[in-house]
Amino acid sequence: MRAVIGDKIVVRSHHVGEPDREALILDVEGVEGGPPYRVRWGDDGHESVFFPGPDAAVEHYPVA
């Protein structure tokens, strides 16, 4: 998994009816875009260091 600042992490729900979680990548702390990532979670705004699991995906956004 590789990411840059400004990408989004999406963690897929494990339960029916439960929404996916999304977080904005604020900083990439790993080597060459790898984890861990400092993120801000969209559902409650808290920041944390995140090590993605197999249920997570990075959504890349083109730089304008």
Rosetta silent file (secondary structure, phi, psi, omega in degrees, C-alpha in Angstrom):
SEQUENCE: MRAVIGDKIVVRSHHVGEPDREALILDVEGVEGGPPYRVRWGDDGHESVFFPGPDAAVEHYPVA
SCORE:     score description
SCORE:     0.000 S_00000001
   1 L     0.000  131.346  178.776    0.000    0.000    0.000 S_00000001
   2 L  -129.946  141.313 -179.023    1.331    3.407   -1.008 S_00000001
   3 L  -148.846  164.608  173.392   -0.171    6.819   -0.286 S_00000001
   4 L  -129.619  162.382  177.384    0.602   10.523   -0.283 S_00000001
   5 L   -56.778  132.994 -179.318   -0.659   13.364    1.872 S_00000001
   6 L   101.247  -17.215  174.217   -4.199   14.227    0.805 S_00000001
   7 L   -69.719  169.519  179.648   -5.200   10.699   -0.200 S_00000001
   8 E  -120.061  139.774  172.225   -8.079    9.024    1.589 S_00000001
   9 E  -100.145  132.119  175.697   -8.106    5.693    3.437 S_00000001
  10 E  -119.106  124.439  178.172  -11.376    3.753    3.282 S_00000001
  11 E  -107.770  117.545 -176.312  -11.925    0.918    5.748 S_00000001
  12 L   -71.867  142.294  179.601  -14.720   -1.400    4.651 S_00000001
  13 L   -67.091  149.316  176.810  -17.402   -2.330    7.170 S_00000001
  14 L  -101.709   -6.018 -175.058  -17.510   -5.829    8.616 S_00000001
  15 L  -128.506  142.295  177.083  -21.221   -5.715    9.506 S_00000001
  16 L   -61.636  132.591  178.442  -24.369   -5.283    7.445 S_00000001
  17 L    86.471   -9.738  178.182  -25.802   -1.799    7.878 S_00000001
  18 L   -92.161  132.466 -177.006  -22.591   -0.383    9.355 S_00000001
  19 L   -74.137  156.216  171.241  -20.980    2.366    7.228 S_00000001
  20 L   -66.620  156.570  175.066  -17.441    2.262    5.900 S_00000001
  21 E  -104.636  143.102  179.056  -14.948    4.513    7.720 S_00000001
  22 E  -128.031  145.810  177.972  -12.956    7.154    5.878 S_00000001
  23 E  -142.715  143.003  175.913   -9.887    9.115    6.912 S_00000001
  24 E   -87.619  132.348  178.727   -7.823   11.853    5.294 S_00000001
  25 E   -80.981  119.046 -179.152   -4.069   11.153    5.217 S_00000001
  26 E   -95.499  -30.841 -179.178   -2.294   14.032    6.944 S_00000001
  27 E  -155.552  144.165  176.864    1.229   12.565    6.991 S_00000001
  28 E  -106.478  114.721 -174.735    3.016    9.511    5.615 S_00000001
  29 L   -99.517   -9.023  179.447    5.404    8.166    8.250 S_00000001
  30 L   -90.021  177.805 -179.736    6.577    5.056    6.394 S_00000001
  31 H   -81.287  134.659  175.577    9.210    4.640    3.703 S_00000001
  32 H    51.660   42.858  176.271    8.280    5.497    0.085 S_00000001
  33 H    85.249    5.420 -179.785    4.601    6.133    0.842 S_00000001
  34 L   -85.108  168.938  179.030    4.094    3.094    3.045 S_00000001
  35 L   -69.875  162.096    8.864    2.386    2.933    6.423 S_00000001
  36 L   -81.611  163.720  179.070    2.019    4.053    9.100 S_00000001
  37 E  -122.679  141.124  169.300   -0.104    7.069    8.244 S_00000001
  38 E   -90.430  125.196 -173.394   -1.235    9.955   10.426 S_00000001
  39 E  -130.057  159.807  170.522   -4.926   10.374    9.596 S_00000001
  40 E  -117.863  118.810 -177.408   -8.002   12.419   10.524 S_00000001
  41 E   -76.246  134.497 -176.877  -11.155   10.304   10.721 S_00000001
  42 L   -71.840  -27.661 -175.155  -14.199   11.720    8.934 S_00000001
  43 L   -76.080  -31.085 -179.260  -16.813   10.363   11.337 S_00000001
  44 L  -136.297   -2.099  174.496  -15.564   12.119   14.476 S_00000001
  45 L    79.857    0.776 -179.228  -12.564   14.245   13.434 S_00000001
  46 L   -77.620  155.360  179.978  -10.018   12.638   15.734 S_00000001
  47 E  -108.302  145.989  178.980   -6.453   12.093   14.562 S_00000001
  48 E  -156.012  167.761  170.931   -4.440    8.915   14.972 S_00000001
  49 E   -92.085  130.967 -171.634   -1.561    6.888   13.590 S_00000001
  50 E  -125.318  128.695  171.925   -3.028    4.157   11.394 S_00000001
  51 L  -107.682  103.791 -174.073   -1.559    0.870   10.192 S_00000001
  52 L   -65.174  143.673  174.029   -3.989   -0.347    7.491 S_00000001
  53 L  -100.925 -171.960 -177.693   -5.217   -3.920    7.458 S_00000001
  54 L   -67.979  -13.803  179.827   -6.528   -5.990    4.551 S_00000001
  55 L   -91.310    5.830 -177.877   -9.953   -4.298    4.784 S_00000001
  56 E  -109.413  148.466  177.725   -8.457   -0.864    3.984 S_00000001
  57 E  -139.421  149.435  176.688   -7.839    0.772    0.611 S_00000001
  58 E   -98.174  132.255  173.190   -6.221    4.042   -0.453 S_00000001
  59 E  -106.419  119.773 -178.108   -8.136    6.346   -2.785 S_00000001
  60 L   -91.937  142.824  178.208   -5.765    8.610   -4.717 S_00000001
  61 L  -123.203  132.628  179.886   -6.766   12.072   -5.857 S_00000001
  62 L   -65.343  143.837  177.675   -5.000   13.942   -8.659 S_00000001
  63 L   -77.500  129.796 -178.190   -3.170   17.097   -7.680 S_00000001
  64 L   -82.691    0.000    0.000   -4.844   20.152   -9.196 S_00000001
